[in-house]
Amino acid sequence: MSTDTDLLWSPSRSTAESSNIAGFMRWLRQTRGLSFSDYAELWRWSTTEVPAFWSAVWEFYGLDAVSSYDEVLADASMPGASWFGGARMNFAEQCFARSTDERPALISVSEGGVPVETSWRQLGRDVAAVAASLREMGVGPGDRVAGYLPNTSHAVVALLASAAVGAVWTVCSPDFGTSSVLARLQQAQPTVLVAADGYFYGGKKFDRRPAVAEIADGLPTVRHLIAVGHLSTSSTTSSWSQRPRLEQHTWSTLLDNQAELTFADVAFDHPLWILWSSGTTGVPKGIVQGHGGIVVELLKALGLGVDLRSDDRYFFHTSTSWMVWNFMVGGLLHGATIVLYDGSPTYVDVNGVWKVAEQTRATMVGVGAAYLVAAEKADAHPAAEIDLSALRSILQTGSSLPGSTWRWVYDRLAPDTWLQSICGGTDVCSVLAGGSPLLPVRVGRIQCPALGVAIAAWDASGQPLVGAQGELVVTAPLPSMPLHFVNDPDNQRYLASYFDVYPGVWRHGDWVTVEPDLSVAVVGRSDSTLNRMGVRMGSADIYAVVEQLPQIADSLVIGAELPDGRYVMPLFVVLAEGETVDDTLRSAIATSITHTLSPRHVPDIIVPIAAVPRTLTGKKLEVPVKRIIQGARAADVTAEGAVTHPEMLAWFEGFATRLPSGHRRGRQDGK
C-alpha cells in the first residue's frame, strides 16, 4: 500500500466538481435516482449492473438521438457478447457530431515546422472528397482500405473517409520494415493502399517510395494506389510503382472531388478497423473492432476517465501503428482538437514533445513511459525552459513507470498537473485501468479501474486476490472487445489469446496488484514474470531498482525455464558511457535488489549488451528474448522490421547457445 509520502497530487474541489464524471454522477441522480458517494461505489455499480451502466453512457452522450436499440446486452458471454442489437451507428459520423467553427479539428506539426490548423469545415470537405473518390473506385461496406502513413492529417482523413463509406481501415507506420508491413496487410487483403512518400524523424527525411513499390507488389488485392506527398508536394506518381493493372492517384487530385459528406448506414457491430498485435511473438494478430463498440467505449473512456472536453487540445506522441493513435483520433468524438506530430520526441533535444505541446498550446499530452524515463536520466527540466501553462493533464502508458520518474514529473516537468498512468491495450483500443479526476495520484499506482471494466487479479486457480499480485482478468464484457481476428474462422487464435486459462473470462496477460482502495499496479507481462522458488515478481520491479543506478542506461531481465529443467535469470544491461560490469557494479545491483525487493530476485548473471530491443511502440522484448534463450530461433519469434535494434536478436541467439554449457552467478560473458 502507498503512504502519505507517496502522494503527488490531489484534485481540488473545483477540479473534481467541474469534471465530466462529476457531471455524469449528478445526471445519474437526476435522471435515474442513483446516488454514489465516491468513485469506488460508482465503479462497482458500473461492473455489476452492466446493461444499466452502458445504457446510461448511451443516453448521457446523446446516442439515443442517433439510434434506438433492442437490448443493451442480449448475450453477455465472452467471447461473443452481443451489444446494442438493432442499433445503427457510423464512427465517422459521430466524429463530426460535435464539430464547431470555434476551434480547429486538427493541428499538424512536422519536425522543425510550424503548426498547421485544419478547421472542422475543412476536415469535412476533405473527408467528403476522399470518401466520394473511394466510392468511385468501387469501395463499399466491408471492403478494406490500408494506409502506409505517418501521423499526419492525411491518415485521419483517410480513416474517416473509409469509415464513412463503411470500409474497414487498417494502417502501418512507414517506419515499419516492408516485410513487417506485408505480414499485416497481406492478411487484410486491401483493395486500396493510401501511402505517403516518407516521414520525418531525428532531423532527417526518410523517402519510403521504394518501400511503397515493394508493398504494392506484395499486395495483389490492391487495385488502387493513392500517393500522398508528405515530404514533397510533387503530384507525379510515376516513380511509385510499376505494377501492372494498378491504378495510381494523387491525394491532391482526390481532394479536388466536390462532394457532400455522407455516411454509410451500418450496424453497431459493423467492422470499423483492424489493429495489429506487435508481431513479436509470431504472426501479427489482426484485431477487428466495430463502429458502435468503439464509439461507446471511447465516449466513456475519454470522457468519464481521461476527462477530455471539447475545448481541449489533445496530443499523444505516437505513430499510426500504435493503438493510442486511434485513442487520440477518438478525441474527435468529444469535439476536441487533436494534435498530430510527425517526428522524434527528442528532436531537437530531449524536450521535443514539450516544445510541440508549447507550440500548439496542448492541454492534454500522452507519452510512453520510456520517454519520461529518458528525460529523467538526461536530467531534463522542462518546467524551467518551456511554457506548459496550458497543460492540465499528462497521460503515460506503454509500460510501468519507475517511482523516481513519477516524482520527476512533479519536480521537473509539471508540478500542478494531473498525471494519468493508464493501462489498456490494442485488444480493446481503450483503458482498462487509468485515471480519475476524483482521486489522488500516488507514486507507482494507477488510480483506479476504468468505469465499466470489471478487472481483478486472480491466482492460478481463479480465486480473486486483493493486495497481492495475480493475473489481470476482466470478468464482464466490454463493447470494444474484438469482434473477431482476421483469418480466424473458428476463433482459435482469439480463444487462445484471452480465454485459454480461465474459460469465459478475459485474461489480459498482465501481472497486476489491485489494492483495497482499487488502485492498481501493473508489474509486467504475466508470460514474462520472474518466478524464483515460487516467488513471482514483475520485471518492472527489477527495472525500477536497477535503472536508478547511474552506471545503467537501460536493462532487460528474463526468467527462463530451460529444457534441461534449470531456471536461469540473466540481467542484460546497457551501460552508461565509460562504465564496465565489474565486481563493484555486480555488488551494487545485488545489494539494491536484495534490500528493495528480494534476495531471491538477484540475477544469476549480469551481461553487458549494446542495446535493448523494443517493439516500435517502445515495449521491451521480454517474451521473444525469453523464447530465444529457451532455444527458439529469432526468425520464429519476431518479424523483421517489427522491432528496434533487430541485430540484438542474433546476439541473443548466440548467448543462448553458450548458456547451457554452464552458468554461474556473477559471470558477465554468459560462458
PyMOL commands that set and color helices and strands:
alter all, ss='L'
color gray80, all
select helices_A, chain A and resi 4-6+13-17+20-32+39-48+50-60+63-65+91-95+120-136+153-164+178-188+209-217+251-255+291-305+323-334+352-360+369-377+382-385+403-413+492-498+526-528+539-546+583-596+599-601+622-629+634-637+647-661
alter helices_A, ss='H'
color red, helices_A
select strands_A, chain A and resi 7-9+71-75+82-85+104-110+116-119+144-148+168-172+192-196+198-201+204-207+224-228+247-250+271-276+286-290+313-316+337-342+364-368+393-397+418-421+423-425+430-434+441-442+448-449+455-458+464-465+469-474+484-485+506-514+520-525+530-532+535-537+552-557+560-561+567-568+570-575+605-608
alter strands_A, ss='S'
color yellow, strands_A
deselect
rebuild
show_as cartoon
